[in-house]
Amino acid sequence: MANDKNQKHQIVIVGGGAAGLELATSLGRKLGKNGLAEVTLLDDTSTHIWKPLLHEVAAGTLDESEQIDYLAQAYRSHFRFRLGKMEGLNRMKKEIYVSPTVNDSGEELIPKRTFTYDTLVMSIGSVSNTFSIKGVIEHCLFLDTTSQAFKFQKLLLESYMKKYIGKETAHVKPLSIAIVGAGATGVELSAQLHEVTSLLAAYGLKEPNNVKLTIIEAATQLLPALPLKLASATQQQLVNLGVDLKLGRRVTEVTKAGITTHDGEFIEADLKVWAAGIKAPDWLKQLDGLVTNHLNQLIVDDTLKTNDDAIFAIGDCAACVWPGHQVNVPPRAQAAHQQASTLSKSIANRLSGVALVKYVYQDYGSLVSLGQYSTVGSLMGNLMGSVSVGGFIARLVYLSLYKMHQVAIHGYFRTAMLTLSNLFRRSAYTKIKMH
């Protein structure tokens, strides 16, 4: 409830990822528009990109129109957006503390602030799990945030220029890119990069087939979320593309020159990408007594509530039991979408004194896109069980997951217009970002 009778109920959502932005949009339209609550979204960046698309940002193939400006979305959907990074919590006072915002020169733009809340939702996503391996932080690139993906894309283009332009390519060693982790991110990125190298050759920037892509994975199978048959088919597709797969190789050290595995092999790499697991940010462990697990995720019950009745958690930073399984709900986009939808109903109920809605995860399967080459995965359903899909049907379902996210944010009409607009844009713009 609000702090006094004349004040609106204060809902603060920390993190504007898939779950956080969908929740802020839903609550803004449902409660903010009607003056029933004041909804505030806090994020340390000014724009949103759906996280499963970050590998396309890194490769430079994502249309920049896919970015969503938080301020514009807040205006359209009746919530407030505040730029900043949360640094602390006082549960007794129901306050969160936000770090000062500074520019690239270190100049303070926005001072440290304090926000009060009646309902707090933590939706800060996840970061890469380096497993404390020597040299990973210093020498690897990550794809946890939009800024990191843009950084990779910039380095990729600069590396091509430095390696090939003005030189006799016949005497230049191939540009080597090593990706640690053979989950969806690593596999999708490798296929996207293969497509990009072909496009760069077509645009005249370098000679074709002069880049070496390597995936290093500790497990003996890539894509553990997929059935073995589909994982094997994907593996064969990557081999056909010329991707070098180092399966069953555990990384022990990363240096500027390359990567060392447990069996003593050294893999040279100009660019090194770490995509070998996730965890919630470390600072969640010291968040005023909120209970976390070994991956720093906030432990929630079946209503997505933490051990504090006023604080909820959704998305990758939440550890939610998956009934009937030996694991928690997996950190997938479909789970974030479902959690945002459930919590939107629960928070509306909370303001009315009605019981919270229980969250039940519906697994609709896993899909992996290999860009223009293929899409594979498995679909789940009560009537058909688990069905393997590939090709056009799999690609259609894969794209529909993103369209569901867009509909939750923009509505059906605006999503349809954006889709048509992007189709026309592709005929006039380059397929990859060249700057």
N, C-alpha and C positions, 0 to 999 in steps of 0.2 A: 504494500500500500504506500501511498505518497507520504512524505514527511509531515505535512500538515494539510488541513482540509481544503486550502485554497491552491495547493500546488498539484500539478499533474504528476501522475506516476512516472518516475524516471526510469527508462529502460536504456541501458548502455550495452552495446555490442562491441567487443574488442576483436578486430580482425575482419577484413573485408574480402575474404576468399569466397569460394562458392557457397558455403553454408552461411557465412556471416552476411554477405550482400543479399542473398535470397531472403534471409530472415528479416533484415532491416527493411527491405522493400515490402515484404508482406505485412509486417507490423505497421509500417508507415501508412500504407493504404488502408489497413484495417482499423488502427487505433489513432495514429497521428493525424490523419485527415479529418477525423471526427472529434478531435480534441480530447480523446479519452486517455492519452498518454503522450509523453514526449520521448521520441525514439532518437538515440544518438549512436552513430557508427564511428568508431575510432580506428584509423589505420595509419601506418607510417609512410604510405605511398599515396599518390593522388589519383592513380588509375588502377583498374582491375582487368586482369586477363585470366580466363579460366585455366586453372593450373595444368590440366592434361594437355593444354596446347603449348606449354612452355618449350617443349622440344622443337616446335615449329618456329617459335620466336628465336631460339638459339641458332637454328639453321638459316633464319632470315626469310622463311617462306610464308610466314603468317601475315595476312593483310592487316595493316595498322588500324584499320577501321574497326577491328574486333575489340580494341581497347574501350573500356567504359570509364568515363570520368565520374568519380564519386560525387563531386559537387552537383553536376548536372542530374545524376540519378537521384540524389537526395532531394533536389528541387522538384523533380517530377513525381516522386513517390512519398513526399511529405515526412521525411525524416531529416535529421541534421547530420552533416559530416564534419568531423574534426580531424585534422592532420596531426599525427603524433604517435609516439611509441610508449606503451604502458611500461612502467618500471616498478610499480609497487601497489600494494593493496592493504587497506585497513578495514577488516570485516566488521569491527565494532562500530566504527563511524560510517560504514558503508561508503567508502571513498576509494577511488583509484587515483594513482599519481602518474602523470605523464611527463616524460623527459622533455627538455628544451629541444626545439627544432633548429638546426643550424644548416648553413649552406656549405658548399664545397670548400670555402675559404675558412670555415670555422666560425663565421659570424652568426650570432644568435638571431634568428628570425622570429621565433615564438618562444616565450619564456615557459618555464616549468608551470604546469597547471594541475589542478585538482578537480575531478568530477565526482559528484555524488550520484548514487543510484538507489533505486528500490529493487530493481531486478538487473542482475549482471549476467551477461552471456559471454563466455570465453570461446572464441572461434579463431585462434591464431595460427591454425594449421600445423605444419611440421617442418623440420629441417633435416638435412642429411645426417646420418649416423656414421661417423668416421671410425668408430670402434677403437679410438685412441691409437690408430696406426700411425707410425712415425712418417712425417712429411706430407700427410694428406691435406691438412689445412693450408700449409705453405705453398704447395705446388699443384693442387687440383682446382678445377673449376666446378661450380655447383649449379644446379638448376632448381633451386628452392623458391626463388623469387623472380619477378619480371626483370628487375635490374641485373640480376646475375645472368639471366638468359640473354639480355641485350649485351652484356659484357662479353659473353662467349661469342656472340655473333660478330661483334666488333673485332675481337682477337682473331677469329676465323678468317675474316676478310683481309685483315692486316697481314696475317701469316701467309695467305696466298700471294699477296702482292710482294711481300718481302722474299718469298721463296722463288717466284717464277718470273715476275716482270723484269725485263731487261737482262735476263740471263738465258744461257743455253740450257733448256730444260733437259736435254739428253744427258747432261753432266750433273744434274741436281738430284739429290736423294728425294724420294717421294715425301710429301708432307704426311706425317704420321699422327693419327688421333687415336688415343686409347680411352675406352669407356669401361669403367669398373662397375659391374653390376649388370646382370642379364634379365632384369625384370622388365616391365612394360616401358619404363622411361629409357633404359639403355637400348633396348631393341628398337623402339620407335625412333630414337635419335639416330641410331646407326643407319637405318633405312633412309631417313630424311637427309642425312649428310651425304649419302651416296647419290641421292637425287640432285642435291645442290652442286656437287662436284661436276655432274654431267651438265647442269645448266651453266655453270661458270665456264666450262669448256665451250659450250655452244655460244656464249656471249663473247668468246675470244679472250678470256682472262688467262687461261692456261691450257696446257695440253691435256687431253682426256686420259683417264686411267693412270693418273700420277699422284694418287693419294692412297694411303694405307690405313684402313679402319680395322681396329682390333677391339673385341669385347672380352673382358676378363671376368670370370665368374667362379666363386668358390664352390658352388654346387655343380653336380655333374649334368644337370639339366637346366636349360634356360626356361624362363616363363613358368615358374612353379605353380602359378594360379590356374594355368591351363592344363587340360588332360595331356597325357604323354603323347598321344597321336598328333594333337595340334602343335604341341611344342616341337616335336620332331619335324613336322612339316615346315614350321617357321624357321627352324634351324637350317633345313635344307635350302630354303629360300635365301637366307642370309649368305650361306656358302656360295650359292649361285651368283650373288651380287659381289662376291669377292671379299666379304667380311671375314677376317681371321678370328675364329672362336677359340678362346683359351678356357675351356671348362675344367672344373675340378682344380682350379688354381687359386689359392688364397693369397691375397696381397699382404706382404710383410713390411714393405717400405716404399715410399714414393720420393723420388729426387727430381731435380730440375731436368735431368736427362731422360728419365723414364721410371719404370715400375719393376720392382723385384717381387717374385712370388715365392711361396714356401719351399718349392723344390729347387730354388736357386736360379731360375730363369730370369733374365733381365730383358724387359721389353722396352725398346726405345720409343719415345713419344714426344712430339713437339707440343701437342695439346693433350691434357689429361682431364677427363671428366669423371666425377665421383657420383655414382647413382646406385650405391650398394646397400640401401636400407634407410629407414627414417626413424626419427624420434621427435618428441615435442621439445621445444627450446628449454635449455637448462634452467632458466630463471623461474620456471613454473614450480620447481622443487622448493623454493623459498617464498611461496606466495601465501603468507600469513596462515599457515596451517591447513591449506587445502590438500587433500590426500592425493598422491600421485603413485604411479607404478614405476617399474625399472626403466621405462622409456620416457619418463617425465610426463606421461599423459595424465590428465585429471580423471580420476576414477568417478564414474557416474552410475546412478541406478537406472532402472528401466523407464524412468521419466526424464532422463538426461540431467538430473540434478546431482550436484556434488554433495559433499558432506556439510555444505551450508545451504539452508533452505532458500536463500535469495540468489544463489549462484548456480548457473547451468553451464554445460560445456558441450560443444558439438564439433563435428569435423575431425580432422586428423589428431587434434590435441586431446580428444576424449577417448577414454577406455571404457567401452560399453560391452557388457557380456552378451554373447550371441547364444541364446538358449539352444540346447541340443548339439552344440559344437564345443570343441576343446579350445577354441580361440575366441578373442574378442571380435566384434564387428570389424571387418577389414577397412583400412583407410582408403576408400574409393570415392569417386565423385558421386556415384549413385547413393552411397550411404549419407554423404553430406547433404544431398538434395532431400532425401527422406527425413533426415533429422531436422532440417530447417522447417520443413512442412509440419512435422509433428510438434516442434517447440512453438511454432507460431500459434497453433491451437491452444497449447498448454498455457502460454503467457496470457492469452486472451481470457482463458478460464481463470487464471490466477487473479486477474483484476476483478473478476465477477464472483470470486469465492467458490468456484466450481473445481472439482478434482482435476488434477493434471492428467494428460493423455499419456498412456504407455507407448513407448517406442518399440516397434517390431520391425526388424530389418528384413526386407524382401530382397533376396539375392536374384538378380536377373541375369547373372552370368558375367563373364569377362571377355573383353574384346581388345585386340591389339592391332594397330594400323601400321602397315609397312609402306605408308605413303602411296605413291602411284602403283606400287608393285602388287600389293595384296592387303587384305584384311582378314584376320582369322579370329575365332573365339568360340565360346560356348554360351548358349542361351538356356536359361532355367525357367521352368513353368510347372504349375501344378498338374496340368494335363499331359504335357509331353516329357516331363522330367528334364534331363540334360541332353541338349541337341548341339552337335558340332556344326558350325556354319563357316562359310568362307566366301570370298569373292564379293559380288555385288550386294547380296543380301547382308553379309556381315558389315560391309562398308556403310550401307544404309542405316543399319541399327547403330553403328558407331557414331555416325553423324547425328542421329536422333537424340543421343544422350546430350550432346551439346545444345541442340535445339530446345530440349526440355529446360536446360539452364537458362537459355535466352528468353524463353517464354515466361519463366518465373520472374525474370527481371523486367522485360520489356512488354510482355503481353503478346498475344497472337498476331495482331495486326502489325505492330512495329517489327516483330521478328520476321514476318513475311516480307516486309519492305526492305529490311536489312539484307535478307537473303538474296532478293532480286538485285539490289544495289551492288552487292559483292560480285554477282555473276557478270554484271556489265563492267565493273571495274577491272576484272581480270583480263578483259580483252584490250585494255588500254595501258595497264601497268605491267612492270616486270614481275616475273614469278618469284623473284627473290629480292631482298633488300640489298642494294649495292653501295650503301654508305653507312 
